[in-house]
Structures are given as structure tokens and as C-alpha cells.
Amino acid sequence: MRIYLFIFLFSFCVISVTSGQKFYTKTGHVHFLSEAPIETIQSDNNNAYVVLDGASGQFEFSVLIKGFNFEKALMQQHFNENYLESDKYPKSVAKGSVLNWSAIRLDSDHEYNVNVGGQLTIHGITKPFSTQGKLVIKDGMISIFSTYTIVIADYEIEIPKVVRDNISKTVKVTVSADLQPMK
């Protein structure tokens, strides 16, 4: 009987400590892809900052716009100066929560399909967003993955007429991050 009581109390303590913990990374990955008939434009940023609250499922995902790297230096310059105006709007932020967080168990390895929603700020404009993703718990770490589409006009990003056919009206964004417990 004592062994069962010990196992119960130990399990309760592990669940309490894990579920109230915050998880983070400074090396989240963001990839975006613009596929237009004339040109494909893509870029990566491996310095996204992500914090996830283990108790509530709330998160914040922040990325510096100047951290996106392009294959061509001219694309990177135009992206920062003309389109995203990174001196004026230096970062993009997503704040929200995992909507089905109550189904997530942090105390055992498992893979979950999740629904995510919140507010996304790009180019100084904040809009609601919702998407689906995957959350993987393994060895006390949390990995997140999601892909969603952004409509460029929703964020008042102006594309000059001379290159309008080169850039898609939508951009596919893929995010991933391996989060570790905050200490």
C-alpha cells in the first residue's frame, strides 16, 4: 500500500512541476516561401524566440525581420528596406495559445495534433490567426511544427508594380522549434 501511495505522490509532483513550467528557445526556425510564375522567393531565420507556458498553453513567438537570410543579397535588401521596412518594424510577433491544451500531457512522450490561435503582428499590423500544427513531447522537451499562409495585403505590405508579378499574393510560412524547460 505504501508503494502505491509513493507512486501516486511522485506522479502528482512530476505533473505539477512540469505543467506549471515554461519552455523556451532562442533558435526557433521560420521559413517562408513565395511561389509566383516568374520567381520563387524563400528565406530562413533560425533565431526566433519562443516561450510556451506549460500550465496554460499560451505562447509568444518573436522573430527579428533582419534575421531572414536570402540566397540573393539584393532580395534581402529589398525585403528589409522596401517591403517589410525592418528599420521601422523590426520584428514580427505571434501571441496566442494552443486551443486544445487541456488534452496535452507533458508528463509522457507523445505526439499531438494541435489547434493554435491568437494575434499575429507583421509590418506593424496585428490580425487574428488560427492554424493547425504538431506538438511533440519527448524526453522533457517540446517540439512544435506548423505551416500557414499569410496574405501579403492583410499586413499592408506594398509591392511595386514593376515586380508585382514576381511575388505571390500569399506567402507560405513554416515554423518549427525545439523548446526546453526554463531554469
Backbone hydrogen bonds, N-H to C=O, Kabsch-Sander energy under -0.5 kcal/mol:
donor,donor_aa,acceptor,acceptor_aa,energy
5,L,1,M,-2.0
6,F,2,R,-2.6
7,I,3,I,-2.6
8,F,4,Y,-2.6
9,L,5,L,-2.6
10,F,6,F,-2.8
11,S,7,I,-2.6
12,F,8,F,-2.5
13,C,9,L,-2.3
14,V,10,F,-2.4
15,I,11,S,-2.5
16,S,12,F,-2.5
17,V,13,C,-2.6
18,T,14,V,-2.5
19,S,15,I,-2.7
20,G,16,S,-1.2
21,Q,18,T,-1.2
23,F,52,L,-2.8
24,Y,180,Q,-2.5
25,T,50,V,-1.8
28,G,48,A,-2.7
29,H,176,S,-3.6
30,V,45,N,-2.6
31,H,174,T,-2.8
32,F,43,S,-2.2
33,L,172,K,-2.3
34,S,41,I,-3.3
35,E,33,L,-0.5
36,A,34,S,-0.7
36,A,39,E,-1.7
38,I,165,D,-0.8
41,I,34,S,-2.9
41,I,39,E,-0.5
43,S,32,F,-1.8
44,D,69,N,-1.5
45,N,30,V,-2.2
48,A,28,G,-2.2
49,Y,62,S,-3.1
50,V,25,T,-2.4
50,V,48,A,-0.5
51,V,60,E,-2.3
52,L,23,F,-2.9
53,D,58,Q,-3.1
54,G,21,Q,-3.1
54,G,52,L,-0.7
57,G,53,D,-2.7
59,F,96,G,-2.7
60,E,51,V,-2.0
61,F,94,A,-2.8
62,S,49,Y,-3.0
63,V,92,S,-2.4
65,I,90,P,-2.5
66,K,90,P,-0.5
67,G,64,L,-1.3
68,F,65,I,-1.7
69,N,44,D,-2.8
71,E,42,Q,-0.5
76,Q,72,K,-1.7
77,Q,73,A,-2.3
78,H,74,L,-2.6
79,F,75,M,-2.8
80,N,76,Q,-2.2
81,E,77,Q,-3.0
82,N,78,H,-1.9
83,Y,78,H,-1.9
84,L,79,F,-3.0
86,S,80,N,-2.2
88,K,85,E,-1.0
89,Y,85,E,-2.8
92,S,63,V,-2.5
93,V,121,T,-1.6
94,A,61,F,-2.9
95,K,119,Q,-2.6
96,G,59,F,-2.0
97,S,117,G,-2.5
98,V,57,G,-1.9
99,L,97,S,-0.8
99,L,115,N,-2.8
100,N,115,N,-0.7
101,W,98,V,-1.3
103,A,100,N,-1.6
104,I,101,W,-2.1
106,L,104,I,-0.6
108,S,105,R,-0.6
110,H,137,I,-1.7
112,Y,135,L,-3.2
114,V,112,Y,-0.5
114,V,133,G,-2.4
116,V,131,T,-3.1
117,G,97,S,-2.0
118,G,129,F,-2.2
119,Q,95,K,-3.2
120,L,127,K,-3.3
121,T,93,V,-3.2
122,I,120,L,-0.6
122,I,125,I,-2.3
125,I,122,I,-2.2
127,K,120,L,-2.5
129,F,118,G,-2.3
131,T,116,V,-2.5
133,G,114,V,-2.3
134,K,145,F,-2.7
135,L,112,Y,-2.6
136,V,143,S,-3.0
137,I,110,H,-3.3
138,K,136,V,-0.6
138,K,141,M,-2.1
141,M,138,K,-1.9
142,I,179,L,-2.2
143,S,136,V,-2.9
144,I,177,A,-2.7
145,F,134,K,-2.1
146,S,175,V,-2.1
147,T,132,Q,-0.7
148,Y,173,V,-2.5
150,I,171,V,-2.7
152,I,150,I,-0.7
152,I,169,K,-2.0
154,D,151,V,-1.1
155,Y,151,V,-0.6
155,Y,152,I,-1.4
156,E,153,A,-1.8
157,I,152,I,-1.4
158,E,156,E,-0.7
163,V,160,P,-1.4
164,R,160,P,-0.7
164,R,161,K,-0.7
166,N,163,V,-1.6
167,I,163,V,-0.8
167,I,164,R,-0.7
171,V,150,I,-2.6
172,K,33,L,-2.6
173,V,148,Y,-3.3
173,V,171,V,-0.5
174,T,31,H,-3.0
175,V,146,S,-2.9
176,S,29,H,-2.2
177,A,144,I,-1.8
179,L,142,I,-4.1
179,L,177,A,-0.6
180,Q,24,Y,-2.5
182,M,22,K,-3.0
